[in-house]
């Protein structure tokens, strides 16, 4: 049975709680992407606190049996960044990437 997808209110509450309690982990993949795009942990946390949930990118991961949510926003240096997160006991930062304004 697939667990319920969280609405934006619950998602924001969970994000803020995990940041406050420092109960989050960054996957090896996210750390690599973070380095490649020159995004630091403060950038990630700022985007998670102030960014917008992009519901169209929310998906259920069958392998891990959990929802993945994409939050996009600007860093304090005005870089547009997306952060994909999931939740187990901790908030898992699955990946992070900079959005190019010039494609």
JOGIPE-V769218 format. One record per backbone hydrogen bond with DSSP energy under -0.5 kcal/mol. NH is the residue of the N-H (numbers start at 1). CO is the residue of the C=O. E is the energy in kcal/mol with one decimal. If there is no record, write none. Layout:
nh->NH co->CO e->E
nh->NH co->CO e->E
This chain:
nh->11 co->7 e->-2.6
nh->12 co->8 e->-2.5
nh->13 co->9 e->-2.1
nh->14 co->10 e->-2.7
nh->15 co->11 e->-2.5
nh->16 co->12 e->-2.6
nh->17 co->13 e->-2.2
nh->18 co->14 e->-2.5
nh->19 co->15 e->-2.3
nh->20 co->16 e->-2.6
nh->21 co->17 e->-2.5
nh->22 co->18 e->-0.6
nh->22 co->19 e->-0.9
nh->23 co->18 e->-2.3
nh->24 co->22 e->-0.7
nh->25 co->91 e->-2.5
nh->27 co->25 e->-0.5
nh->27 co->93 e->-2.3
nh->31 co->27 e->-2.5
nh->32 co->28 e->-2.0
nh->33 co->29 e->-2.4
nh->34 co->30 e->-2.8
nh->35 co->31 e->-2.0
nh->36 co->32 e->-2.5
nh->37 co->33 e->-2.1
nh->38 co->35 e->-1.1
nh->39 co->34 e->-2.7
nh->44 co->40 e->-1.9
nh->45 co->41 e->-2.7
nh->46 co->42 e->-2.4
nh->47 co->43 e->-2.4
nh->48 co->44 e->-2.4
nh->49 co->45 e->-2.1
nh->50 co->46 e->-2.4
nh->51 co->47 e->-2.9
nh->52 co->72 e->-2.9
nh->54 co->70 e->-3.1
nh->55 co->53 e->-1.2
nh->57 co->54 e->-2.2
nh->58 co->55 e->-1.6
nh->59 co->68 e->-1.8
nh->61 co->59 e->-0.5
nh->61 co->66 e->-3.0
nh->62 co->60 e->-0.9
nh->65 co->61 e->-1.5
nh->66 co->61 e->-1.2
nh->68 co->59 e->-2.8
nh->69 co->85 e->-2.8
nh->71 co->69 e->-0.5
nh->71 co->83 e->-2.8
nh->72 co->52 e->-2.4
nh->73 co->81 e->-2.3
nh->75 co->79 e->-2.4
nh->78 co->75 e->-2.0
nh->81 co->73 e->-3.1
nh->81 co->79 e->-0.6
nh->82 co->97 e->-2.9
nh->83 co->71 e->-2.9
nh->84 co->95 e->-2.7
nh->85 co->69 e->-2.9
nh->85 co->83 e->-0.5
nh->86 co->92 e->-2.0
nh->87 co->67 e->-0.5
nh->88 co->90 e->-2.9
nh->91 co->23 e->-2.4
nh->92 co->86 e->-3.4
nh->92 co->90 e->-0.5
nh->93 co->25 e->-3.2
nh->93 co->91 e->-0.6
nh->94 co->84 e->-2.2
nh->94 co->92 e->-1.0
nh->95 co->84 e->-1.3
nh->97 co->82 e->-2.3
nh->99 co->80 e->-3.3
nh->100 co->98 e->-0.6
nh->103 co->101 e->-0.6
